[in-house]
Amino acid sequence: MWQKLKETKKPILLYGMGDGAEKILTELDKREIPVQGVFASLGFVRGQRFAGYEVTDYRTARERYGEMVVLLCFGTHRREVMAQIAALAAEQKLYAPDVPVAGKQLFTMEYAARHRKELEQVYGILADEQSRRVLRQVVEYKLTGKIAPLLDCQTEPEEAWRNILCLTGEERYLDLGAYTGDTIAEFIGQAGTWRSITALEPDPESFARLEQNTAGLHDCVLYRLGAYSRYARLPLAGAAGRGSRLAPQGTLVEWDSVDNILCGQPVSYVKIDVEGQESAALAGMQKTLRRCRPKLLVSAYHRAEDLFRLPLQVMALCPDYRVYLRYPCLPAWDVNYYFV
């Protein structure tokens, strides 16, 4: 994809702003690929400027440039927005560059070739054809930047709740990366009742909202901690946002391992979405995994290597898990492994 962008004679425009657009601009700058402009959905224009560009709407961009190459720079779960993006892709050449949320490694052809063995190992342990299809299609998307493979393998989150996780009213739930409590609310909506809820969130402002949003829940314990392989005081960047993550320029906060926090307490279901520290969080819960063998939902889209490293890491500890892979949105964010 990057080579095609370098060779195109059409003007290149970014669709969307924010962190994703900044990362894509950085990669374009490295390759000396020029960008002609930025456009956004009508509700997000409002006379804004982004990275020195005037932000217009698509109609204005089309009148100004005619045929163009569009780079999708944001993610969405909303079906109507995905339909609009698909319609745009039918009218213009559209890519959704796969840039990592954490780390700097791109999932290129060379990278895929180096890790072909690990990808084939993961493919061989997946429990159903839909999971294998998702892996094939997500890899194709990462290599080409085209959204068609993603649109061809999506499933609604409800399918995973219903057919894979199959929660009961007796779950002991551990939420790593609880943010403001949205995933706790989702869990309660699916499980109905529970034995216990334990939640970790390192960002101070998000944690304050998490306390407010879970006030009154029975057997709910909150820790203002990040999930990690051990106890440490490490910098957290991106304060008060969903994407708060470990980064050198951040503010020092406390991190600890699940094994240290639970101290032998039981757990039956764990959600791990910790902005690129999933591998470290898994390393810090080896005793818990072996002792309790909980159901797991593990985010696998923050780093290029997560697609193969995380399932192999879990299976090295508990080789009897059944492993599923699902994906619900555009672009390939919220790619999740399920272990049951």
Residue, then its C-alpha position, 0 to 999 in steps of 0.5 A: m500500500w505504501q508503495k502504491l501511495k508513493e507512485t500515485k498521481k492522484p491527490i491524497l487526502l486524509y479522511g478524519m483527524g486525531d491520533g490516527a491521522e497524526k500517525i498516518l501523517t508521520e508514516l507518509d512524511k517518512r516516505e516523502i509522500p505528500v498530502q493535499g488536504v483533510f476532510a471530515s464528516l459534516g458534523f466535525v468540520r466547523g472551520q477546523r484546521f488539522a496539522g496545518y490543513e484546512v478541514t473541509d467536507y467531502r463534497t468540497a474536497r470532491e469539487r476541489y480535487g475530483e478523483m483522489v486517494v482517500l486515507l481513512c484515519f478513524g475507527t467506527h463501530r456504527r453500521e451507518v458510518m461503515a456503510q458511508i465509508a463503503a460507499l465512499a470506497a466505491e467512488q474513490k480509491l480508499y485505503a485504511p492504513d494499518v498503523p499501530v496504537a502502540g509501538k512503531q512496527l508496521f505489519t508489512m509484507e516483510y514483517a509478515a514473511r518473518h513471522r509466517k511460522e507464528l501466524e501459521q501456528v495461530y491459524g492451526i490452533l483456532a477453533d472454528e472456520q470464522s476465526r480462521r477467516v478473520l485471521r486471513q482477512v485481517v492479515e490481508y487488510k494489514l498488508t493492502g490497506k483495503i477495507a473489503p477484507l474487513l467488511d467480509c469477516q465482521t460479526e456483531p459483538e453479541e455473537a461472541w457473548r452468545n456463542i463463545l463466552c456464554l456467561t453465567g450469573e456466577e462469574r467472578y469478573l476481572d476487568l483490566g483497563a476498565y476506563t470509566g466502567d463501560t465494559i463493566a456495564e457491558f458485562i453486567g448487561q450480558a451476565g445479569t448477576w455476578r459473584s464479584i467484579t474486580a477492575l483496574e484502571p491507572d488513569p486518575e481522571s478515568f478512575a474517578r469516573l469509574e468510581q462514580n459509574t460503579a457506585g452501589l454495585h455489590d462485590c465490586v473492588l476497584y484498583r487505581l493500577g495498570a496491569y503489568s508483569r510486576y509491581a512498578r511505578l511507570p509513566l502513563a501518557g494520554a491522561a483522561g483518555r481511552g488511549s492512556r498508555l505506558a509512555p516515556q513522557g507520561t506521569l508516574v503511576e502504579w502498575d502491578s501484576v494480577d497474581n500480586i493483586l488477586c493473591g490466590q482469589p478466584v476469577s472466572y472471566v478476564k477482559i484484557d484491553v490495556e493499550g499495548q501492555e497485553s503481553a505484560a499483563l498476561a506475563g503477570m497472571q501466569k499463576t492465576l491462569r494455571r490455577c483458575r483457567p478463566k475465560l479470556l477476552v484479549s485485545a490483539y490490535h495495539r501492536a503489530e505482533d499481538l496478532f500472533r504473540l498473544p495467543l501463543q503466549v496464552m497457549a504456552l501456559c494453558p494449551d487446552y484452551r479453545v481459541y476464537l478470533r472475532y472482529p466487529c468494526l472499521p478499520a481493524w481495531d477491536v480485534n479480539y481473541y477469546f479463550v474458553 
